[in-house]
Structures are given as C-alpha cells and as structure tokens.
C-alpha cells in the first residue's frame, strides 16, 4: 500500500492546507474558550455522519509568563448544528 492510499473510514493524512470548512469548524468549536489560545497548524479529517477533524495546534496559555506548547484538538461537525470540541490532547 502506498502512502497516498486512504483507508475507508480512516482519518486522512495531516495537511497544512486547510479548507474553508475545516477553518470554520475550528473557529466555531473554540469560540469562547478561555485560558489557552489554539493556533491550528495542520488538519486531518474523517468523514462520518458529519465530519471529524483533528487539528494539530500550537498553544499558548494565558498566564503572566505564557507557556507555549502543542495539542491535538479533536472537533466534530455534525451535518446540521454547531461544531464542538470532543477532546484536547497535549503533545
């Protein structure tokens, strides 16, 4: 199997080229979060009844001496309704 072959139901490889839909889902999901700023660098997606996204993000904590880090922010965007965060994993 080549690296460009995707398995049905699997997440796509990460890419730095984010679609408008992916950017919109991310912004909708993180809107209103306080304490940490998430800046997406790359995205992986999975088609389900809607869309699952995994965003690899740079993070910056809103502290007096900001801590920088990285996290994978998992987002679900249903066919109808608002996108929401399902999991945040520090890496």
C-alpha positions as CSV (number, residue, x, y, z in Angstrom):
1,X,0.0,0.0,0.0
2,X,1.4,3.4,-0.9
3,X,1.5,6.4,1.4
4,X,-1.2,8.2,-0.6
5,X,-3.8,5.4,-0.2
6,X,-6.5,6.3,2.3
7,X,-8.4,3.6,4.1
8,X,-12.2,3.9,4.1
9,X,-13.4,5.4,7.4
10,X,-9.8,6.3,8.5
11,X,-8.5,9.8,9.1
12,X,-6.7,11.5,6.2
13,X,-3.0,12.3,6.5
14,X,-2.3,15.7,8.2
15,X,-2.1,18.6,5.8
16,X,-1.2,22.3,6.3
17,X,-3.7,23.3,3.6
18,X,-7.0,23.8,5.5
19,X,-10.3,24.1,3.7
20,X,-12.7,26.9,4.5
21,X,-15.0,24.2,6.0
22,X,-12.2,23.0,8.3
23,X,-11.2,26.5,9.4
24,X,-14.9,27.4,10.0
25,X,-15.4,24.3,12.1
26,X,-12.3,25.1,14.2
27,X,-13.3,28.7,14.8
28,X,-16.9,27.6,15.7
29,X,-15.6,25.0,18.2
30,X,-13.0,27.1,20.0
31,X,-15.1,30.3,20.1
32,X,-15.4,31.3,23.7
33,X,-12.6,29.2,25.1
34,X,-10.6,31.0,27.8
35,X,-7.1,30.3,29.2
36,X,-5.3,28.9,26.2
37,X,-5.0,30.1,22.6
38,X,-5.0,27.4,20.0
39,X,-3.5,28.1,16.6
40,X,-4.1,25.3,14.0
41,X,-1.0,24.3,12.0
42,X,-2.3,21.1,10.3
43,X,-5.6,19.2,10.0
44,X,-6.6,15.6,9.5
45,X,-10.3,14.7,8.7
46,X,-12.6,11.7,8.7
47,X,-16.0,11.6,7.0
48,X,-18.7,10.2,9.3
49,X,-22.3,11.4,9.7
50,X,-20.8,14.9,9.6
51,X,-17.0,15.4,9.8
52,X,-14.4,14.6,12.4
53,X,-11.3,16.8,12.5
54,X,-8.0,16.6,14.3
55,X,-6.2,19.9,14.4
56,X,-2.5,19.9,15.3
57,X,-2.2,23.3,17.1
58,X,0.4,25.5,18.7
59,X,-0.8,26.5,22.1
60,X,-0.2,29.5,24.4
61,X,-1.5,29.7,27.9
62,X,-2.8,33.0,29.1
63,X,-0.6,33.3,32.1
64,X,1.8,36.0,33.2
65,X,4.7,34.1,31.7
66,X,3.0,32.3,28.8
67,X,3.7,28.7,28.4
68,X,4.0,27.6,24.7
69,X,3.1,24.0,23.7
70,X,1.3,21.8,21.3
71,X,-2.0,20.0,21.3
72,X,-4.3,18.0,19.1
73,X,-7.8,19.4,19.2
74,X,-10.5,17.0,18.1
75,X,-13.6,18.6,16.7
76,X,-16.9,17.1,15.5
77,X,-19.0,19.0,12.9
78,X,-22.5,17.4,12.5
79,X,-24.4,17.6,9.3
80,X,-26.7,20.0,11.0
81,X,-25.7,22.0,14.0
82,X,-22.6,23.6,15.5
83,X,-19.1,22.2,15.6
84,X,-17.9,21.2,19.1
85,X,-14.7,20.0,20.7
86,X,-14.7,16.3,21.6
87,X,-11.1,16.1,23.0
88,X,-8.0,18.1,23.6
89,X,-4.7,16.2,24.0
90,X,-1.4,17.8,24.9
91,X,1.5,16.5,22.9
